[in-house]
Structure formats: structure tokens, C-alpha cells
Amino acid sequence: MQDLKTGHLIGASPRAQFFGQLIGSLVSIVVTSTAYSLYMRAYTIPGPSFPAPSAFVWLSLARLLRKTLHHAYPIYYLIYSCCDRRRSASRE
């Protein structure tokens, strides 16, 4: 809502703001994907040059879930979404 309010203050139409955000989002997909591909060619993540401890944690979690829950993905997603909703509701 804040971006529409700012756009209104400078006289931009909501339609122009929407298309600006849409174009920015699409361009950012191409730019970040390309940058990530180039970065992965130069470094292994996580690796000795770039340890990235948080990336290692998420990589380990992804590998664990892929190996142990590959047959139960729909059930896992349902359980995770319910737990996540409860956690986000308790924060409010």
C-alpha cells in the first residue's frame, strides 16, 4: 500500500505503477538468475572460498527432505503450511 501512496503523491497513476512493478520484477528475474549462474560457475556454494554457513544449513535441510520425504511431499507441505500459519498468527 505504501508504494501506491507514494505514487499518488508524485502524481503517478496506479496503472503505471503496476506496470512499472511488473517490468521491474521480470527484469530482476533475468538479472538475478544470470548473476547466480555466473557466481555458481566461479565458486562452489558452500565451499572453501565462500563458506556461507546459512546456505550450508538450508542445503543440508533440502538434502534431508529430498532423501527422507520424497514419497510424502504433499503431506509434508500441508503440515508445514499449517505449522507456519500458526507461528505467523502467534506473532501478530
C-alpha positions in Angstrom: 0.0 0.0 0.0 2.9 2.4 0.7 4.1 2.3 -2.9 0.7 3.3 -4.2 0.5 6.2 -1.7 3.9 7.4 -2.7 2.9 7.2 -6.4 -0.2 9.2 -5.7 1.8 11.9 -4.0 4.0 12.3 -7.1 1.1 12.1 -9.5 1.6 8.6 -11.0 -1.4 6.5 -11.9 -1.9 3.1 -10.3 -1.8 1.5 -13.7 1.6 3.0 -14.5 2.8 1.9 -11.0 1.6 -1.7 -11.6 3.3 -2.0 -15.0 6.5 -0.5 -13.5 6.5 -3.1 -10.7 5.7 -5.9 -13.2 8.5 -4.9 -15.6 10.9 -4.5 -12.7 10.0 -7.9 -11.3 10.5 -9.6 -14.7 13.8 -7.9 -15.3 15.0 -8.8 -11.8 14.3 -12.4 -12.5 16.6 -12.4 -15.6 19.3 -10.3 -13.9 19.5 -12.4 -10.6 19.3 -15.7 -12.4 22.2 -14.7 -14.7 24.2 -13.4 -11.8 23.6 -16.6 -9.8 24.6 -18.8 -12.7 27.8 -16.9 -13.2 28.5 -17.0 -9.5 28.0 -20.7 -9.3 30.5 -21.2 -12.1 33.1 -19.3 -10.2 32.5 -20.7 -6.7 31.0 -23.7 -5.1 28.4 -22.8 -2.5 29.1 -23.7 0.2 32.8 -24.3 -0.3 36.2 -23.3 0.9 36.2 -19.9 -0.9 32.7 -19.0 0.2 31.6 -20.9 3.3 28.1 -19.3 3.6 27.0 -21.0 6.9 23.4 -20.3 6.4 23.5 -21.7 2.9 25.0 -24.8 4.2 22.2 -25.2 6.7 19.5 -24.8 4.0 21.4 -27.1 1.7 21.5 -29.8 4.4 17.8 -29.4 5.1 17.0 -29.6 1.4 19.0 -32.8 1.0 17.5 -34.3 4.1 14.0 -33.6 2.9 14.7 -34.9 -0.5 16.0 -38.2 0.8 13.5 -38.8 3.6 10.3 -37.2 2.4 10.3 -37.7 -1.4 7.3 -40.0 -1.2 5.3 -37.8 1.2 5.7 -34.3 -0.3 2.0 -33.4 -0.4 1.5 -34.4 3.2 4.7 -32.6 4.3 3.6 -29.4 2.6 0.3 -29.5 4.3 1.8 -30.0 7.7 4.4 -27.3 7.1 1.8 -24.8 5.9 -0.4 -25.4 9.0 2.6 -25.0 11.4 3.7 -21.9 9.6 0.3 -20.3 9.8 0.1 -21.0 13.5 3.5 -19.5 14.0 2.8 -16.4 12.0 -0.6 -16.0 13.7 1.1 -16.1 17.1 3.4 -13.3 16.1 0.6 -10.9 15.4 
